[in-house]
Amino acid sequence: MKTQEAVVKLGALSQESRLEIFRLLVRLGEQRISAGDIAEQMQIQPNTLSFHLKELTSAGLIQSERQGRSIIYSLNVTGMRTLIQFLTEDCCQGRPELCNPNSDCC
């Protein structure tokens, strides 16, 4: 991943509602959810939600699929993984175990 692509992804996550939407989709994993259900769970107006979903989709962090009249969203696992890899590839001067949040090395 190039730095500019990481900046776009991080920029998409730098807004509170978008970060919460992304975290919802992370929790759901491979499960998909409709825009209406996201709006209901997050208590966000549909027009505002559409803007946030567009930003996250454009950044490659989530993906959408039309099912009839609904648009269904899910986590773009590849997009998330590439961002995490970019952020940690040079971790701690060759000691990647320090970057592992589950590590008890320190």
Backbone hydrogen bonds, N-H to C=O, Kabsch-Sander energy under -0.5 kcal/mol:
donor,donor_aa,acceptor,acceptor_aa,energy
6,A,2,K,-1.8
7,V,3,T,-2.4
8,V,4,Q,-2.0
9,K,5,E,-2.2
10,L,6,A,-3.0
11,G,7,V,-2.5
12,A,8,V,-2.0
13,L,9,K,-1.4
14,S,10,L,-0.5
14,S,11,G,-0.9
19,L,15,Q,-2.6
20,E,16,E,-2.2
21,I,17,S,-2.5
22,F,18,R,-2.7
23,R,19,L,-2.5
24,L,20,E,-2.1
25,L,21,I,-2.2
26,V,22,F,-2.3
27,R,23,R,-2.4
28,L,24,L,-1.8
29,G,25,L,-1.0
29,G,26,V,-0.7
31,Q,28,L,-2.0
33,I,73,Y,-2.4
35,A,71,I,-1.8
38,I,34,S,-2.2
39,A,35,A,-2.7
40,E,36,G,-2.2
41,Q,37,D,-2.6
42,M,38,I,-2.9
43,Q,39,A,-1.2
44,I,39,A,-1.6
49,L,45,Q,-2.9
50,S,46,P,-2.5
51,F,47,N,-1.3
52,H,48,T,-2.0
53,L,49,L,-3.0
54,K,50,S,-2.2
55,E,51,F,-2.0
56,L,52,H,-2.3
57,T,53,L,-2.4
58,S,54,K,-2.8
59,A,55,E,-1.7
60,G,57,T,-1.4
61,L,56,L,-2.3
62,I,56,L,-1.1
63,Q,74,S,-2.7
65,E,72,I,-2.0
67,Q,70,S,-3.2
70,S,67,Q,-2.1
72,I,65,E,-3.2
72,I,70,S,-0.5
73,Y,33,I,-3.5
74,S,63,Q,-2.1
75,L,29,G,-0.7
76,N,61,L,-2.5
77,V,75,L,-1.1
80,M,76,N,-2.2
81,R,77,V,-2.9
82,T,78,T,-2.5
83,L,79,G,-1.4
84,I,80,M,-2.4
85,Q,81,R,-3.0
86,F,82,T,-2.3
87,L,83,L,-2.4
88,T,84,I,-1.5
89,E,85,Q,-1.3
91,C,88,T,-1.8
93,Q,90,D,-0.9
94,G,91,C,-1.0
95,R,91,C,-1.1
98,L,95,R,-2.2
99,C,96,P,-1.5
100,N,96,P,-0.6
100,N,97,E,-0.5
103,S,100,N,-1.8
